[in-house]
């Protein structure tokens, strides 16, 4: 999988890790967000859009966790 991902995205460089997600930059200068399944015992996840600046990526991660928290609390309360 890593080889396939590398061919599609070219060389990638890790920028930072934020709330269990990796924010990386590819050769074209676009940021993308993903996490490895072994960190959370969940299927691998990658955000569909690519981002221009790190704060946009962080906002998307925050939104993801707000949605996950809402889904969890709705499931628990039912």
Biopython code that builds the backbone (N, CA, C, O; Angstrom):
import numpy as np
from Bio.PDB.StructureBuilder import StructureBuilder

atoms = [
    (1, "UNK", "N", (0.824, -1.200, 0.000)),
    (1, "UNK", "CA", (0.000, 0.000, 0.000)),
    (1, "UNK", "C", (0.861, 1.254, 0.000)),
    (1, "UNK", "O", (0.561, 2.208, -0.719)),
    (2, "UNK", "N", (1.911, 1.268, 0.784)),
    (2, "UNK", "CA", (2.761, 2.447, 0.847)),
    (2, "UNK", "C", (3.365, 2.754, -0.509)),
    (2, "UNK", "O", (3.442, 3.919, -0.898)),
    (3, "UNK", "N", (3.795, 1.730, -1.238)),
    (3, "UNK", "CA", (4.347, 1.941, -2.565)),
    (3, "UNK", "C", (3.334, 2.538, -3.517)),
    (3, "UNK", "O", (3.665, 3.422, -4.307)),
    (4, "UNK", "N", (2.104, 2.065, -3.448)),
    (4, "UNK", "CA", (1.032, 2.601, -4.289)),
    (4, "UNK", "C", (0.765, 4.043, -3.918)),
    (4, "UNK", "O", (0.634, 4.902, -4.789)),
    (5, "UNK", "N", (0.684, 4.312, -2.617)),
    (5, "UNK", "CA", (0.426, 5.674, -2.156)),
    (5, "UNK", "C", (1.548, 6.606, -2.605)),
    (5, "UNK", "O", (1.284, 7.733, -3.023)),
    (6, "UNK", "N", (2.780, 6.154, -2.524)),
    (6, "UNK", "CA", (3.915, 6.983, -2.900)),
    (6, "UNK", "C", (3.888, 7.297, -4.390)),
    (6, "UNK", "O", (4.220, 8.415, -4.785)),
    (7, "UNK", "N", (3.497, 6.330, -5.234)),
    (7, "UNK", "CA", (3.409, 6.571, -6.669)),
    (7, "UNK", "C", (2.339, 7.610, -6.976)),
    (7, "UNK", "O", (2.522, 8.457, -7.850)),
    (8, "UNK", "N", (1.233, 7.544, -6.264)),
    (8, "UNK", "CA", (0.132, 8.469, -6.518)),
    (8, "UNK", "C", (0.484, 9.873, -6.048)),
    (8, "UNK", "O", (0.223, 10.845, -6.757)),
    (9, "UNK", "N", (1.071, 9.993, -4.867)),
    (9, "UNK", "CA", (1.312, 11.294, -4.266)),
    (9, "UNK", "C", (2.732, 11.801, -4.468)),
    (9, "UNK", "O", (3.011, 12.953, -4.133)),
    (10, "UNK", "N", (3.624, 11.005, -4.991)),
    (10, "UNK", "CA", (5.014, 11.404, -5.081)),
    (10, "UNK", "C", (5.660, 11.325, -3.707)),
    (10, "UNK", "O", (5.206, 10.586, -2.834)),
    (11, "UNK", "N", (6.705, 12.081, -3.532)),
    (11, "UNK", "CA", (7.356, 12.117, -2.222)),
    (11, "UNK", "C", (6.509, 12.931, -1.258)),
    (11, "UNK", "O", (5.983, 13.986, -1.611)),
    (12, "UNK", "N", (6.386, 12.433, -0.047)),
    (12, "UNK", "CA", (5.623, 13.154, 0.970)),
    (12, "UNK", "C", (6.511, 13.409, 2.178)),
    (12, "UNK", "O", (7.416, 12.634, 2.484)),
    (13, "UNK", "N", (6.231, 14.505, 2.847)),
    (13, "UNK", "CA", (6.999, 14.880, 4.026)),
    (13, "UNK", "C", (6.023, 15.150, 5.163)),
    (13, "UNK", "O", (5.031, 15.860, 5.000)),
    (14, "UNK", "N", (6.328, 14.572, 6.309)),
    (14, "UNK", "CA", (5.505, 14.776, 7.497)),
    (14, "UNK", "C", (5.706, 16.212, 7.992)),
    (14, "UNK", "O", (6.836, 16.668, 8.168)),
    (15, "UNK", "N", (4.594, 16.912, 8.212)),
    (15, "UNK", "CA", (4.649, 18.268, 8.749)),
    (15, "UNK", "C", (4.476, 18.223, 10.263)),
    (15, "UNK", "O", (5.311, 18.730, 11.012)),
    (16, "UNK", "N", (3.378, 17.607, 10.702)),
    (16, "UNK", "CA", (3.091, 17.514, 12.130)),
    (16, "UNK", "C", (2.049, 16.434, 12.380)),
    (16, "UNK", "O", (1.391, 15.966, 11.451)),
    (17, "UNK", "N", (1.907, 16.054, 13.609)),
    (17, "UNK", "CA", (0.821, 15.160, 14.023)),
    (17, "UNK", "C", (-0.104, 15.993, 14.904)),
    (17, "UNK", "O", (0.345, 16.684, 15.818)),
    (18, "UNK", "N", (-1.403, 15.916, 14.614)),
    (18, "UNK", "CA", (-2.387, 16.704, 15.344)),
    (18, "UNK", "C", (-3.578, 15.813, 15.662)),
    (18, "UNK", "O", (-4.244, 15.309, 14.758)),
    (19, "UNK", "N", (-3.841, 15.624, 16.937)),
    (19, "UNK", "CA", (-4.972, 14.818, 17.401)),
    (19, "UNK", "C", (-5.056, 13.466, 16.696)),
    (19, "UNK", "O", (-6.099, 13.109, 16.148)),
    (20, "UNK", "N", (-3.992, 12.744, 16.712)),
    (20, "UNK", "CA", (-3.800, 11.399, 16.149)),
    (20, "UNK", "C", (-3.690, 11.363, 14.622)),
    (20, "UNK", "O", (-3.435, 10.295, 14.065)),
    (21, "UNK", "N", (-3.868, 12.463, 13.943)),
    (21, "UNK", "CA", (-3.750, 12.512, 12.486)),
    (21, "UNK", "C", (-2.387, 13.053, 12.077)),
    (21, "UNK", "O", (-1.801, 13.888, 12.767)),
    (22, "UNK", "N", (-1.896, 12.567, 10.955)),
    (22, "UNK", "CA", (-0.659, 13.090, 10.374)),
    (22, "UNK", "C", (-1.027, 14.121, 9.319)),
    (22, "UNK", "O", (-1.889, 13.882, 8.474)),
    (23, "UNK", "N", (-0.364, 15.268, 9.377)),
    (23, "UNK", "CA", (-0.502, 16.278, 8.331)),
    (23, "UNK", "C", (0.795, 16.224, 7.536)),
    (23, "UNK", "O", (1.882, 16.441, 8.071)),
    (24, "UNK", "N", (0.654, 15.929, 6.242)),
    (24, "UNK", "CA", (1.820, 15.741, 5.373)),
    (24, "UNK", "C", (1.697, 16.657, 4.166)),
    (24, "UNK", "O", (0.608, 17.124, 3.832)),
    (25, "UNK", "N", (2.820, 16.904, 3.524)),
    (25, "UNK", "CA", (2.836, 17.720, 2.310)),
    (25, "UNK", "C", (3.426, 16.884, 1.179)),
    (25, "UNK", "O", (4.390, 16.145, 1.376)),
    (26, "UNK", "N", (2.829, 17.011, -0.015)),
    (26, "UNK", "CA", (3.340, 16.259, -1.167)),
    (26, "UNK", "C", (4.178, 17.167, -2.067)),
    (26, "UNK", "O", (4.362, 18.348, -1.770)),
    (27, "UNK", "N", (4.678, 16.616, -3.154)),
    (27, "UNK", "CA", (5.560, 17.366, -4.059)),
    (27, "UNK", "C", (4.909, 18.619, -4.630)),
    (27, "UNK", "O", (5.596, 19.602, -4.909)),
    (28, "UNK", "N", (3.597, 18.591, -4.807)),
    (28, "UNK", "CA", (2.911, 19.741, -5.396)),
    (28, "UNK", "C", (2.611, 20.827, -4.369)),
    (28, "UNK", "O", (2.048, 21.866, -4.712)),
    (29, "UNK", "N", (2.984, 20.591, -3.110)),
    (29, "UNK", "CA", (2.770, 21.604, -2.078)),
    (29, "UNK", "C", (1.423, 21.522, -1.395)),
    (29, "UNK", "O", (1.101, 22.361, -0.554)),
    (30, "UNK", "N", (0.635, 20.525, -1.743)),
    (30, "UNK", "CA", (-0.673, 20.349, -1.108)),
    (30, "UNK", "C", (-0.521, 19.554, 0.177)),
    (30, "UNK", "O", (0.278, 18.621, 0.258)),
    (31, "UNK", "N", (-1.297, 19.936, 1.175)),
    (31, "UNK", "CA", (-1.308, 19.222, 2.447)),
    (31, "UNK", "C", (-2.398, 18.173, 2.420)),
    (31, "UNK", "O", (-3.473, 18.401, 1.866)),
    (32, "UNK", "N", (-2.129, 17.031, 3.011)),
    (32, "UNK", "CA", (-3.173, 16.037, 3.168)),
    (32, "UNK", "C", (-3.092, 15.459, 4.563)),
    (32, "UNK", "O", (-2.050, 15.499, 5.217)),
    (33, "UNK", "N", (-4.215, 14.920, 5.003)),
    (33, "UNK", "CA", (-4.381, 14.443, 6.374)),
    (33, "UNK", "C", (-4.781, 12.979, 6.338)),
    (33, "UNK", "O", (-5.655, 12.584, 5.567)),
    (34, "UNK", "N", (-4.135, 12.172, 7.179)),
    (34, "UNK", "CA", (-4.478, 10.757, 7.268)),
    (34, "UNK", "C", (-4.057, 10.229, 8.628)),
    (34, "UNK", "O", (-3.297, 10.874, 9.350)),
    (35, "UNK", "N", (-4.561, 9.048, 8.970)),
    (35, "UNK", "CA", (-4.026, 8.365, 10.141)),
    (35, "UNK", "C", (-3.882, 6.891, 9.855)),
    (35, "UNK", "O", (-4.587, 6.326, 9.018)),
    (36, "UNK", "N", (-2.956, 6.279, 10.564)),
    (36, "UNK", "CA", (-2.695, 4.855, 10.431)),
    (36, "UNK", "C", (-3.654, 4.081, 11.311)),
    (36, "UNK", "O", (-3.974, 4.508, 12.421)),
    (37, "UNK", "N", (-4.103, 2.963, 10.825)),
    (37, "UNK", "CA", (-5.076, 2.173, 11.574)),
    (37, "UNK", "C", (-4.503, 1.605, 12.862)),
    (37, "UNK", "O", (-5.250, 1.393, 13.817)),
    (38, "UNK", "N", (-3.213, 1.353, 12.918)),
    (38, "UNK", "CA", (-2.648, 0.753, 14.130)),
    (38, "UNK", "C", (-2.657, 1.716, 15.314)),
    (38, "UNK", "O", (-2.523, 1.278, 16.456)),
    (39, "UNK", "N", (-2.812, 3.007, 15.069)),
    (39, "UNK", "CA", (-2.838, 3.970, 16.172)),
    (39, "UNK", "C", (-4.158, 3.944, 16.928)),
    (39, "UNK", "O", (-4.179, 4.142, 18.143)),
    (40, "UNK", "N", (-5.247, 3.704, 16.230)),
    (40, "UNK", "CA", (-6.568, 3.795, 16.854)),
    (40, "UNK", "C", (-7.383, 2.517, 16.748)),
    (40, "UNK", "O", (-8.556, 2.506, 17.121)),
    (41, "UNK", "N", (-6.788, 1.444, 16.249)),
    (41, "UNK", "CA", (-7.541, 0.206, 16.014)),
    (41, "UNK", "C", (-8.791, 0.477, 15.181)),
    (41, "UNK", "O", (-9.873, -0.028, 15.480)),
    (42, "UNK", "N", (-8.628, 1.268, 14.149)),
    (42, "UNK", "CA", (-9.708, 1.608, 13.222)),
    (42, "UNK", "C", (-9.180, 1.461, 11.804)),
    (42, "UNK", "O", (-7.970, 1.391, 11.589)),
    (43, "UNK", "N", (-10.088, 1.416, 10.842)),
    (43, "UNK", "CA", (-9.614, 1.371, 9.449)),
    (43, "UNK", "C", (-8.834, 2.648, 9.124)),
    (43, "UNK", "O", (-9.134, 3.706, 9.677)),
    (44, "UNK", "N", (-7.848, 2.567, 8.244)),
    (44, "UNK", "CA", (-7.120, 3.786, 7.858)),
    (44, "UNK", "C", (-8.095, 4.830, 7.321)),
    (44, "UNK", "O", (-9.093, 4.487, 6.687)),
    (45, "UNK", "N", (-7.807, 6.078, 7.572)),
    (45, "UNK", "CA", (-8.693, 7.156, 7.140)),
    (45, "UNK", "C", (-7.854, 8.257, 6.518)),
    (45, "UNK", "O", (-6.806, 8.628, 7.046)),
    (46, "UNK", "N", (-8.317, 8.770, 5.402)),
    (46, "UNK", "CA", (-7.649, 9.901, 4.776)),
    (46, "UNK", "C", (-8.713, 10.889, 4.332)),
    (46, "UNK", "O", (-9.709, 10.502, 3.721)),
    (47, "UNK", "N", (-8.508, 12.160, 4.636)),
    (47, "UNK", "CA", (-9.457, 13.186, 4.218)),
    (47, "UNK", "C", (-9.426, 13.304, 2.703)),
    (47, "UNK", "O", (-8.361, 13.250, 2.089)),
    (48, "UNK", "N", (-10.586, 13.465, 2.113)),
    (48, "UNK", "CA", (-10.693, 13.551, 0.657)),
    (48, "UNK", "C", (-10.052, 14.835, 0.121)),
    (48, "UNK", "O", (-9.237, 14.765, -0.800)),
    (49, "UNK", "N", (-10.396, 15.997, 0.669)),
    (49, "UNK", "CA", (-9.781, 17.205, 0.105)),
    (49, "UNK", "C", (-8.326, 17.337, 0.537)),
    (49, "UNK", "O", (-7.911, 16.813, 1.571)),
    (50, "UNK", "N", (-7.576, 18.044, -0.274)),
    (50, "UNK", "CA", (-6.232, 18.436, 0.138)),
    (50, "UNK", "C", (-6.320, 19.892, 0.567)),
    (50, "UNK", "O", (-7.239, 20.604, 0.163)),
    (51, "UNK", "N", (-5.390, 20.329, 1.368)),
    (51, "UNK", "CA", (-5.477, 21.646, 1.981)),
    (51, "UNK", "C", (-4.309, 22.518, 1.552)),
    (51, "UNK", "O", (-3.246, 22.027, 1.171)),
    (52, "UNK", "N", (-4.536, 23.830, 1.624)),
    (52, "UNK", "CA", (-3.509, 24.799, 1.249)),
    (52, "UNK", "C", (-2.624, 25.174, 2.435)),
    (52, "UNK", "O", (-1.417, 25.358, 2.282)),
    (53, "UNK", "N", (-3.232, 25.287, 3.623)),
    (53, "UNK", "CA", (-2.483, 25.704, 4.808)),
    (53, "UNK", "C", (-2.783, 24.764, 5.971)),
    (53, "UNK", "O", (-3.822, 24.105, 6.005)),
    (54, "UNK", "N", (-1.858, 24.717, 6.914)),
    (54, "UNK", "CA", (-1.961, 23.781, 8.033)),
    (54, "UNK", "C", (-3.211, 24.041, 8.865)),
    (54, "UNK", "O", (-3.851, 23.093, 9.320)),
    (55, "UNK", "N", (-3.573, 25.302, 9.072)),
    (55, "UNK", "CA", (-4.750, 25.590, 9.907)),
    (55, "UNK", "C", (-6.034, 25.034, 9.284)),
    (55, "UNK", "O", (-6.942, 24.638, 10.015)),
    (56, "UNK", "N", (-6.129, 24.997, 7.954)),
    (56, "UNK", "CA", (-7.295, 24.378, 7.307)),
    (56, "UNK", "C", (-7.342, 22.884, 7.614)),
    (56, "UNK", "O", (-8.407, 22.333, 7.895)),
    (57, "UNK", "N", (-6.191, 22.240, 7.558)),
    (57, "UNK", "CA", (-6.119, 20.808, 7.865)),
    (57, "UNK", "C", (-6.505, 20.559, 9.319)),
    (57, "UNK", "O", (-7.233, 19.611, 9.615)),
    (58, "UNK", "N", (-6.023, 21.401, 10.220)),
    (58, "UNK", "CA", (-6.355, 21.252, 11.641)),
    (58, "UNK", "C", (-7.844, 21.468, 11.887)),
    (58, "UNK", "O", (-8.450, 20.768, 12.698)),
    (59, "UNK", "N", (-8.433, 22.436, 11.190)),
    (59, "UNK", "CA", (-9.881, 22.663, 11.314)),
    (59, "UNK", "C", (-10.665, 21.437, 10.860)),
    (59, "UNK", "O", (-11.657, 21.069, 11.488)),
    (60, "UNK", "N", (-10.230, 20.807, 9.780)),
    (60, "UNK", "CA", (-10.909, 19.602, 9.289)),
    (60, "UNK", "C", (-10.788, 18.464, 10.298)),
    (60, "UNK", "O", (-11.736, 17.704, 10.495)),
    (61, "UNK", "N", (-9.634, 18.344, 10.932)),
    (61, "UNK", "CA", (-9.445, 17.316, 11.961)),
    (61, "UNK", "C", (-10.358, 17.590, 13.151)),
    (61, "UNK", "O", (-10.993, 16.673, 13.672)),
    (62, "UNK", "N", (-10.427, 18.844, 13.579)),
    (62, "UNK", "CA", (-11.321, 19.209, 14.687)),
    (62, "UNK", "C", (-12.767, 18.861, 14.349)),
    (62, "UNK", "O", (-13.498, 18.330, 15.186)),
    (63, "UNK", "N", (-13.174, 19.163, 13.115)),
    (63, "UNK", "CA", (-14.535, 18.847, 12.680)),
    (63, "UNK", "C", (-14.770, 17.341, 12.692)),
    (63, "UNK", "O", (-15.838, 16.890, 13.106)),
    (64, "UNK", "N", (-13.800, 16.563, 12.250)),
    (64, "UNK", "CA", (-13.905, 15.104, 12.270)),
    (64, "UNK", "C", (-14.163, 14.616, 13.689)),
    (64, "UNK", "O", (-15.070, 13.813, 13.912)),
    (65, "UNK", "N", (-13.371, 15.094, 14.656)),
    (65, "UNK", "CA", (-13.527, 14.625, 16.035)),
    (65, "UNK", "C", (-14.828, 15.118, 16.660)),
    (65, "UNK", "O", (-15.412, 14.415, 17.484)),
    (66, "UNK", "N", (-15.300, 16.322, 16.286)),
    (66, "UNK", "CA", (-16.622, 16.775, 16.765)),
    (66, "UNK", "C", (-17.710, 15.831, 16.266)),
    (66, "UNK", "O", (-18.607, 15.454, 17.021)),
    (67, "UNK", "N", (-17.630, 15.452, 15.000)),
    (67, "UNK", "CA", (-18.618, 14.524, 14.432)),
    (67, "UNK", "C", (-18.543, 13.159, 15.096)),
    (67, "UNK", "O", (-19.575, 12.557, 15.391)),
    (68, "UNK", "N", (-17.332, 12.664, 15.336)),
    (68, "UNK", "CA", (-17.175, 11.368, 16.001)),
    (68, "UNK", "C", (-17.722, 11.413, 17.426)),
    (68, "UNK", "O", (-18.360, 10.461, 17.877)),
    (69, "UNK", "N", (-17.479, 12.502, 18.128)),
    (69, "UNK", "CA", (-17.987, 12.658, 19.494)),
    (69, "UNK", "C", (-19.505, 12.676, 19.490)),
    (69, "UNK", "O", (-20.142, 12.046, 20.334)),
    (70, "UNK", "N", (-20.085, 13.401, 18.536)),
    (70, "UNK", "CA", (-21.545, 13.470, 18.419)),
    (70, "UNK", "C", (-22.119, 12.089, 18.120)),
    (70, "UNK", "O", (-23.103, 11.682, 18.737)),
    (71, "UNK", "N", (-21.515, 11.368, 17.182)),
    (71, "UNK", "CA", (-21.995, 10.020, 16.848)),
    (71, "UNK", "C", (-21.902, 9.089, 18.051)),
    (71, "UNK", "O", (-22.811, 8.297, 18.297)),
    (72, "UNK", "N", (-20.813, 9.183, 18.794)),
    (72, "UNK", "CA", (-20.634, 8.343, 19.977)),
    (72, "UNK", "C", (-21.689, 8.661, 21.027)),
    (72, "UNK", "O", (-22.313, 7.753, 21.576)),
    (73, "UNK", "N", (-21.892, 9.943, 21.309)),
    (73, "UNK", "CA", (-22.848, 10.303, 22.362)),
    (73, "UNK", "C", (-24.277, 9.963, 21.952)),
    (73, "UNK", "O", (-25.083, 9.585, 22.802)),
    (74, "UNK", "N", (-24.605, 10.089, 20.676)),
    (74, "UNK", "CA", (-25.946, 9.700, 20.223)),
    (74, "UNK", "C", (-26.141, 8.196, 20.364)),
    (74, "UNK", "O", (-27.221, 7.743, 20.743)),
    (75, "UNK", "N", (-25.114, 7.428, 20.065)),
    (75, "UNK", "CA", (-25.200, 5.972, 20.198)),
    (75, "UNK", "C", (-25.334, 5.538, 21.640)),
    (75, "UNK", "O", (-26.058, 4.589, 21.939)),
    (76, "UNK", "N", (-24.652, 6.215, 22.528)),
    (76, "UNK", "CA", (-24.695, 5.878, 23.951)),
    (76, "UNK", "C", (-26.037, 6.272, 24.549)),
    (76, "UNK", "O", (-26.558, 5.575, 25.420)),
    (77, "UNK", "N", (-26.592, 7.370, 24.093)),
    (77, "UNK", "CA", (-27.832, 7.878, 24.682)),
    (77, "UNK", "C", (-29.075, 7.176, 24.164)),
    (77, "UNK", "O", (-30.149, 7.331, 24.745)),
    (78, "UNK", "N", (-28.961, 6.413, 23.093)),
    (78, "UNK", "CA", (-30.142, 5.734, 22.537)),
    (78, "UNK", "C", (-30.494, 4.514, 23.315)),
    (78, "UNK", "O", (-31.459, 3.827, 22.982)),
]
sb = StructureBuilder()
sb.init_structure("model")
sb.init_model(0)
sb.init_chain("A")
sb.init_seg("    ")
for serial, (resi, resn, name, xyz) in enumerate(atoms, 1):
    if name == "N":
        sb.init_residue(resn, " ", resi, " ")
    sb.init_atom(name, np.array(xyz, "f"), 0.0, 1.0, " ", f" {name:<3s}", serial, name[0])
structure = sb.get_structure()
